[in-house]
């Protein structure tokens, strides 16, 4: 995937994660959340043999979104008192 694909995937996954569980505000926070989520989700999905993040398809978007949600949940768990910032 090229850099433009990662940015688009990051924006989509970050936006969906923000809708579902909340997260950092602004376009930059959403982008970073989505890209980190894609990396985390891709790693976990590959380790479990579920799939990979290898393009702008529905499977990659779902994996990236789940990774972004997992990232928000873990950050909230290790930083008590913070509710929105990642």
N, C-alpha and C positions, 0 to 999 in steps of 0.2 A: 504494500500500500504506500502511496505517496503521501507527502506531507499534507496536501490539500484534503485527501481522504481522511487522514487522522483528525484534522481540524473539524471537518464536517461530522464525522462519527463522534468526536468529543462533544461537540455542541448538542447533537441529538441526544446522546446518552446522558450528558450533564443536565439538560433540560428535563428529560423524563425523570431522572433521579430527584431533581429539585421538586418536581410536581408530586412525587410519591412520598418522599421523606424529608424534604427540605434540605437546604445546603447553603453554600456561599452565594451571596448575591452578586449581581453584575455579570456581564458577558465573559469577562476574564476568569472569574471564579467558576462559572459554569463550564467553560472550556477546559480549565485545568482539572476540575472534578471528572469530566467526561473522559479525558485522555488517561488520567490515572486509573479511572474505572475500567477503561478498555484494557490497560496493561494488567491490572489485578484480575479482572474477569477472564482475560485470555490465559493468564497463567493458571488460575484455578481450574478453568474448563479443560485446558490441555492436560493438566495433571490428573483430572478425573476421567479423561477420555470422552468428554461430552462434545467438544468442538473447539474451534479456534476463531480468533478475530482476524479475518483475512480479506475483508472487503466491506463494501457498503451494502450488505444484505440484511435481511431480517434477523437471521441467527446472530450475526456479529453485533447488531444493535442491541439485541436482548442480552447477550453475554456482557457487553460493555455497560449496559444499564445496571445489570445485577452486580457487576464489579464496582460501579460507582455507589450503589446503595450499600454494599458491603464496606466500602471505604468510609462512607459517612458514619455508619454504625460503629465501626472500629474506632474511628477518631473520637466520636462522642463518648465511647466507653473508656478511653484512656485519658480524656481531658474533661473531667467533671466540671460542671459550671458553665461550660460553653454549650449553647444550644443550636447555633446556626453556623458559626465560623468553622471553616475546615483548614 
